[in-house]
Amino acid sequence: MSKALPFVPRPKLLDGTLPGDVGFDPFGFGGADKESLMNMREAELKHSRLAMLAAVGWPLAELFDKKIAGFFGLEPALTSTGASPSVLNGG
């Protein structure tokens, strides 16, 4: 049984050899063979690194938008409150 979900059987490919492997793959995204599991693992690492860069980039964009836009002679793209436009803040 899986350590992460005790009521679900542990997938065969997740045998505890990978770091952090507790048998959590309820939807079977790991695939049918070790090669597809390694491919999905690499894709997850790449996506998490991009997410970390985005988490840093969002506040930096709000901080330096007016200066960068002014340098290039453009209008700032921030909202009237000084926030980056997004669905979350109505921009």
C-alpha positions as a Markdown table, in Angstrom:
| # | Residue | x | y | z |
|---|---|---|---|---|
| 1 | Met | 0.0 | 0.0 | 0.0 |
| 2 | Ser | 1.0 | 3.6 | -0.6 |
| 3 | Lys | 2.3 | 5.6 | 2.4 |
| 4 | Ala | 0.8 | 8.8 | 0.9 |
| 5 | Leu | -2.7 | 7.3 | 0.4 |
| 6 | Pro | -3.0 | 4.2 | 2.7 |
| 7 | Phe | -6.2 | 3.0 | 1.0 |
| 8 | Val | -4.7 | 3.0 | -2.5 |
| 9 | Pro | -2.3 | 0.3 | -3.8 |
| 10 | Arg | 1.3 | 1.5 | -4.5 |
| 11 | Pro | 2.2 | 1.8 | -8.2 |
| 12 | Lys | 4.8 | -0.8 | -9.3 |
| 13 | Leu | 7.2 | 1.8 | -10.7 |
| 14 | Leu | 7.3 | 3.7 | -7.4 |
| 15 | Asp | 9.4 | 1.3 | -5.3 |
| 16 | Gly | 11.0 | 3.8 | -3.0 |
| 17 | Thr | 14.3 | 4.2 | -5.0 |
| 18 | Leu | 13.6 | 7.8 | -6.0 |
| 19 | Pro | 14.1 | 10.7 | -3.5 |
| 20 | Gly | 10.8 | 11.5 | -1.8 |
| 21 | Asp | 9.0 | 8.5 | -3.3 |
| 22 | Val | 6.1 | 7.5 | -1.0 |
| 23 | Gly | 4.0 | 5.8 | -3.7 |
| 24 | Phe | 1.8 | 8.8 | -4.6 |
| 25 | Asp | 0.5 | 8.5 | -8.2 |
| 26 | Pro | -3.2 | 8.1 | -7.9 |
| 27 | Phe | -3.9 | 9.0 | -11.6 |
| 28 | Gly | -1.1 | 6.9 | -13.1 |
| 29 | Phe | 0.8 | 9.9 | -14.6 |
| 30 | Gly | 4.1 | 8.1 | -14.1 |
| 31 | Gly | 3.4 | 5.8 | -17.1 |
| 32 | Ala | 4.0 | 2.2 | -17.7 |
| 33 | Asp | 7.8 | 2.0 | -17.8 |
| 34 | Lys | 10.8 | 3.5 | -16.0 |
| 35 | Glu | 11.6 | 5.7 | -19.0 |
| 36 | Ser | 8.2 | 7.5 | -19.0 |
| 37 | Leu | 8.5 | 7.9 | -15.2 |
| 38 | Met | 11.9 | 9.5 | -15.5 |
| 39 | Asn | 10.5 | 11.8 | -18.3 |
| 40 | Met | 7.6 | 12.9 | -16.1 |
| 41 | Arg | 10.0 | 13.4 | -13.2 |
| 42 | Glu | 12.2 | 15.7 | -15.3 |
| 43 | Ala | 9.2 | 17.6 | -16.6 |
| 44 | Glu | 8.0 | 18.2 | -13.0 |
| 45 | Leu | 11.4 | 19.5 | -12.1 |
| 46 | Lys | 11.4 | 21.9 | -15.0 |
| 47 | His | 7.9 | 23.2 | -14.3 |
| 48 | Ser | 8.6 | 23.7 | -10.6 |
| 49 | Arg | 11.7 | 25.8 | -11.5 |
| 50 | Leu | 9.7 | 27.9 | -13.9 |
| 51 | Ala | 7.1 | 28.4 | -11.1 |
| 52 | Met | 9.8 | 29.6 | -8.7 |
| 53 | Leu | 11.1 | 32.1 | -11.3 |
| 54 | Ala | 7.6 | 33.4 | -11.8 |
| 55 | Ala | 7.1 | 33.8 | -8.1 |
| 56 | Val | 10.2 | 36.0 | -8.0 |
| 57 | Gly | 9.4 | 37.8 | -11.3 |
| 58 | Trp | 5.9 | 39.0 | -10.4 |
| 59 | Pro | 6.9 | 41.3 | -7.5 |
| 60 | Leu | 10.0 | 42.5 | -9.4 |
| 61 | Ala | 7.8 | 43.4 | -12.4 |
| 62 | Glu | 5.7 | 45.6 | -10.1 |
| 63 | Leu | 8.7 | 47.1 | -8.5 |
| 64 | Phe | 10.6 | 48.1 | -11.6 |
| 65 | Asp | 7.8 | 48.5 | -14.3 |
| 66 | Lys | 7.7 | 52.3 | -14.2 |
| 67 | Lys | 11.5 | 52.6 | -14.4 |
| 68 | Ile | 11.9 | 50.2 | -17.3 |
| 69 | Ala | 8.9 | 51.6 | -19.2 |
| 70 | Gly | 10.3 | 55.1 | -18.7 |
| 71 | Phe | 13.7 | 54.1 | -20.0 |
| 72 | Phe | 12.2 | 52.8 | -23.2 |
| 73 | Gly | 9.7 | 55.7 | -23.5 |
| 74 | Leu | 6.6 | 53.5 | -22.9 |
| 75 | Glu | 3.6 | 54.0 | -20.7 |
| 76 | Pro | 3.7 | 51.8 | -17.5 |
| 77 | Ala | 1.5 | 48.7 | -17.7 |
| 78 | Leu | 0.6 | 48.7 | -14.1 |
| 79 | Thr | -3.0 | 49.3 | -12.8 |
| 80 | Ser | -3.9 | 52.6 | -11.1 |
| 81 | Thr | -3.0 | 51.0 | -7.7 |
| 82 | Gly | 0.5 | 50.1 | -8.9 |
| 83 | Ala | -0.2 | 46.3 | -9.2 |
| 84 | Ser | 0.5 | 44.1 | -12.2 |
| 85 | Pro | -2.7 | 43.6 | -14.2 |
| 86 | Ser | -4.2 | 40.2 | -13.7 |
| 87 | Val | -7.5 | 38.4 | -13.4 |
| 88 | Leu | -7.1 | 38.4 | -9.6 |
| 89 | Asn | -7.0 | 42.2 | -9.3 |
| 90 | Gly | -9.4 | 43.2 | -12.1 |
| 91 | Gly | -6.6 | 44.3 | -14.4 |
